[in-house]
Each structure stands twice: as C-alpha cells, then as structure tokens.
Amino acid sequence: MQVTIVGGGMIVHDQILPSFYQLRRLGLVDQIAVCAQHGRTLQALAGSKIIREAFPGQNFRAYPDSTRDPNQPHPDLYRDAIAAMPARNVVMIALPDHLHFDAILAALHADQHVLVVKPLVLKAAEAAMIEQEALQRGLFVGIEYHKRFDDRSLMARRKYRNGDFGEFRLGTAHLMEKWYYRHSNFQNWCTTENSDAFTYIGCHYVDLVHFITGLTPASVGVYGIRDKYPNGRDGYLWTDARVIWSNDACLNVQNSLSFPDAAPGTNAQGLTLYCASARQGGLLRHSDQYRGVEYVSAGSSAVYAEPSPDYFQYVDVGGGLTPVGYGYRSIEYLYRCCLKVESASDRQQAIREIDRGAIVATPANSRYNERVIEAARKSILGNGQLVPV
Ligand SMILES: NC(=O)c1ccc[n+]([C@@H]2O[C@H](COP(=O)([O-])OP(=O)(O)OC[C@H]3O[C@@H](n4cnc5c(N)ncnc54)[C@H](O)[C@@H]3O)[C@@H](O)[C@H]2O)c1
C-alpha cells in the first residue's frame, strides 16, 4: 500500500520514516509521502545523513514541495496530501498530541487506514468516535505504543498472565527526557494548555502496566510543576502521577524534561512492580535505559554513553543499513495489521480479532489510555487531586 506520513519531526526522523523505508525495501510498501507544516522540516528530513546512508536511493514525495517558500506554514496541507491518495491505503499520523483527532478523522473520511503515534487522542469520546467511524468503513486504526514490542514487555506479559509474579500491588515508573528537549519544537506545542510531561510520555508506562497485567486504571492524580521553555512559554515539565488500578494497586509515574544532557543514554526510564501471591512477594524490575552497553569515544571530546541496542538501531548487514529493534518491529506489526484488514473477506471481523488479541493498541481495546489522559489533564489543571478514570 501507499503510505502518507503526516508530521515530519523527531519521531518521524528517528523511527517512522526509516521503518517505512525498510518495509519498502522488503517490497511491502509502495510510494511514501511526508507532509509537514514547513518545507524546511522536509528539507532537513530528506537531507538526514543517517537516513541517506541507510537507504541510498530512497526518497519521499514532499508536501509542501521544494518550489514553495520553506518557511511558510501550511497547517492544512495534510488534507490535500490525503485527498491525493487512492482510497484504502495508509496514513501514519505523527503530529503534536492535540492535533491527532482532526487528522485521524480527515484520513478516515478519505477511506484510509490510520496508524497514529501515541497518545491516540486526548478525550475518550473522541476515541469512541474514531472507533465507530473506522469500523463502519472497515478501516484499521492502530496506536503506536512501541514499548509493547520490546521483548521484555512481551516476556513480562506472558509470565504475569501465567501467575508467576502474583498480583501487582505497588509500583513505580519513570521516564525523564533530556534537558535539550526544551530547546526543540516541543516548546511550541507541549505547553500547559495542550499537554504535560505525563500526558506526553507517562502514558507509555500506564499502557505497559495494562499490557502486562490486564488491569485497568480506576483513578489518577497528577501533580505538575510549571516551568519555562527557552521561548518563554509555560510547560508542565515535571510531573508526578499516582494511578490507582482496578484491584486497588497503585503506580507512581514520574516524568520530566530534565535528564542532564551530559548524562549517559538518551533518557532515564524504567519500571518496577511489586506483586504478591498468597504466600510470597513477587518482583518485576526493568531498567529501560541501561541495557548493558557502555561506550567511551576516543575522539577529542571523550564521551561516555549507554546506547540502547533495543529501541532503534541501524546495523550493517549489507545493502545499506538495516533498522532493528522494537521501534521498527512496532511499525512493521501495525502496518501488517492494515494489510490483513484490507485483504480480509470480512474486514470488520478482522478488526475485531485484532482488538481482541490486544497485542497492538486500538481505539476499541485501549480506551483506558484516553480516560487516564482526560482525567490527568483535569487533575493537573486543578490541584493534583485524584480524578476517577
Ligand atoms: N516514545 C514515543 O512514543 C514518542 C516519542 C516522541 C514523540 N511521540 C509522539 O509523536 C508526536 C510528534 O512528536 P515529535 O517528537 O515528532 O514532535 P516534533 O515537535 O519534533 O514534530 C512535530 C511535527 O509536526 C509537524 N506539524 C505540526 N503541525 C502540523 C500540521 N498542521 N501539518 C503538518 N505537520 C505539522 C511539525 O512541523 C513537526 O514536524 C507527538 O504526538 C508525540 O507524543 C511519541
């Protein structure tokens, strides 16, 4: 199928575009287009050294194209890019969180399957509308929570559901992004009125605890600290969330844009779940940042680094570079869901089977995520009180 990617920022560069290039290399994807708000974004993407090295000769159709002023904004151009596609292909949405809903509806109304970076949308009612609209048209909508495709998550899920840990009681999770994120395009959208550190990135660990345990969140309280971006705008750049689950278990989630730029690794992240059976305590602990790899470069500025071999790396096995890791596997799995639904004789049944399998998040099987986000936004904009999910 053809794929149109809407958005051209960090996640498109780091994971999405190279994954679709790889799928095209494998003969699974046809044309690829990318639509961003500014031409300059696409110039940078097309010129990316690592993507060019990995995929010599591959390129994408650009919206806006190179004849336009690269600095002129085109906030509605994605509608034209989607309209230019034949029906029943794939739109991958990688816009800032608060713009997902309109773009998803535009794609569904144009009869396109939709893949979207997390979070799907910020309101449960919007997720319900998306679910209905897609099902009646026999279109697949998948949400990209790539941590689900980390083998350690799948191992934990199987063992937890086998009863090996007992029942989750108390847990902590954290994901601290690097300080330099404050200087990125985030300062233009991840601001107090649209999002916060928990909504942007904490949702991964809420989703993961459900994915592993099958429990659903019952209430959430988020304490946020306002801080200034370099452009003067306000963001909740530090958040501390308490999520109470359907069995009264409690997960504490801390998020921020604060991890020192000089610290090793691209962020700090991990999950600990304390569990119990009738006779004994159980423990699950993931260090999602330190994966056992340490590098020190021998250049003029020696740098200690702890790269993750697991999320997204390029390896040289000949013919350019090949993307590996759960970031790539997640995109491949989601794209194959689109192919499966499109080729099914009963598309609605195929969609419901994927919903029930619950390996990928869909609007029908992960509504708890939008409910948590909706309650979290109420809580953080209030005084951090617990809000029912
Ligand atoms: N770990 C993860 O799963 C993960 C990581 C990063 C980002 N994300 C998600 O991906 C999304 C994008 O994040 P990012 O890091 O790429 O942000 P970013 O700020 O780097 O990029 C956003 C892009 O959207 C483009 N854009 C904005 N409005 C547009 C419009 N109207 N039409 C076309 N393009 C438009 C911008 O030009 C920019 O290229 C967010 O929803 C974020 O939560 C997920």
The ligand as an SDF file (V2000), in Angstrom:
LIG
                    3D

 44 48  0  0  0  0  0  0  0  0999 V2000
    8.1000    7.4870   22.5910 N   0  0  0  0  0  0  0  0  0  0  0  0
    7.1150    7.8070   21.7630 C   0  0  0  0  0  0  0  0  0  0  0  0
    6.2250    7.0180   21.5140 O   0  0  0  0  0  0  0  0  0  0  0  0
    7.1240    9.1410   21.1300 C   0  0  0  0  0  0  0  0  0  0  0  0
    8.3120    9.8570   21.1000 C   0  0  0  0  0  0  0  0  0  0  0  0
    8.2860   11.1140   20.5260 C   0  0  0  0  0  0  0  0  0  0  0  0
    7.1010   11.6070   20.0280 C   0  0  0  0  0  0  0  0  0  0  0  0
    5.9560   10.8930   20.0900 N   0  0  0  0  0  0  0  0  0  0  0  0
    4.6820   11.4760   19.6250 C   0  0  0  0  0  0  0  0  0  0  0  0
    4.8240   11.8540   18.2640 O   0  0  0  0  0  0  0  0  0  0  0  0
    4.1380   13.0810   18.0190 C   0  0  0  0  0  0  0  0  0  0  0  0
    5.0950   14.0630   17.3790 C   0  0  0  0  0  0  0  0  0  0  0  0
    6.2040   14.1920   18.2400 O   0  0  0  0  0  0  0  0  0  0  0  0
    7.6500   14.6340   17.7120 P   0  0  0  0  0  0  0  0  0  0  0  0
    8.6040   14.2510   18.7670 O   0  0  0  0  0  0  0  0  0  0  0  0
    7.9060   14.1690   16.3270 O   0  0  0  0  0  0  0  0  0  0  0  0
    7.4160   16.2040   17.7680 O   0  0  0  0  0  0  0  0  0  0  0  0
    8.1100   17.3480   16.9170 P   0  0  0  0  0  0  0  0  0  0  0  0
    7.6900   18.6110   17.5670 O   0  0  0  0  0  0  0  0  0  0  0  0
    9.5510   17.0490   16.7120 O   0  0  0  0  0  0  0  0  0  0  0  0
    7.4030   17.2140   15.4830 O   0  0  0  0  0  0  0  0  0  0  0  0
    6.0620   17.5560   15.2270 C   0  0  0  0  0  0  0  0  0  0  0  0
    5.9310   17.7310   13.7330 C   0  0  0  0  0  0  0  0  0  0  0  0
    4.5770   18.0020   13.3830 O   0  0  0  0  0  0  0  0  0  0  0  0
    4.5980   18.9890   12.3720 C   0  0  0  0  0  0  0  0  0  0  0  0
    3.3210   19.6800   12.3230 N   0  0  0  0  0  0  0  0  0  0  0  0
    2.7430   20.4590   13.2540 C   0  0  0  0  0  0  0  0  0  0  0  0
    1.5430   20.8910   12.7990 N   0  0  0  0  0  0  0  0  0  0  0  0
    1.3880   20.3720   11.5660 C   0  0  0  0  0  0  0  0  0  0  0  0
    0.3730   20.4500   10.5900 C   0  0  0  0  0  0  0  0  0  0  0  0
   -0.7490   21.1290   10.8070 N   0  0  0  0  0  0  0  0  0  0  0  0
    0.5460   19.7810    9.4090 N   0  0  0  0  0  0  0  0  0  0  0  0
    1.6590   19.0600    9.1770 C   0  0  0  0  0  0  0  0  0  0  0  0
    2.6720   18.9640   10.0770 N   0  0  0  0  0  0  0  0  0  0  0  0
    2.5250   19.6130   11.2460 C   0  0  0  0  0  0  0  0  0  0  0  0
    5.7240   19.9040   12.7640 C   0  0  0  0  0  0  0  0  0  0  0  0
    6.1340   20.6690   11.6350 O   0  0  0  0  0  0  0  0  0  0  0  0
    6.7680   18.9010   13.1900 C   0  0  0  0  0  0  0  0  0  0  0  0
    7.4710   18.4380   12.0590 O   0  0  0  0  0  0  0  0  0  0  0  0
    3.5360   13.5080   19.3600 C   0  0  0  0  0  0  0  0  0  0  0  0
    2.1970   13.0530   19.4240 O   0  0  0  0  0  0  0  0  0  0  0  0
    4.3730   12.7630   20.3690 C   0  0  0  0  0  0  0  0  0  0  0  0
    3.6720   12.4990   21.5800 O   0  0  0  0  0  0  0  0  0  0  0  0
    5.9580    9.6590   20.5950 C   0  0  0  0  0  0  0  0  0  0  0  0
  1  2  1  0
  2  3  2  0
  2  4  1  0
  4  5  1  0
  4 44  2  0
  5  6  2  0
  6  7  1  0
  7  8  2  0
  8  9  1  0
  8 44  1  0
  9 10  1  0
  9 42  1  0
 10 11  1  0
 11 12  1  0
 11 40  1  0
 12 13  1  0
 13 14  1  0
 14 15  2  0
 14 16  1  0
 14 17  1  0
 17 18  1  0
 18 19  2  0
 18 20  1  0
 18 21  1  0
 21 22  1  0
 22 23  1  0
 23 24  1  0
 23 38  1  0
 24 25  1  0
 25 26  1  0
 25 36  1  0
 26 27  1  0
 26 35  1  0
 27 28  2  0
 28 29  1  0
 29 30  1  0
 29 35  2  0
 30 31  1  0
 30 32  2  0
 32 33  1  0
 33 34  2  0
 34 35  1  0
 36 37  1  0
 36 38  1  0
 38 39  1  0
 40 41  1  0
 40 42  1  0
 42 43  1  0
M  CHG  2   8   1  16  -1
M  END
$$$$
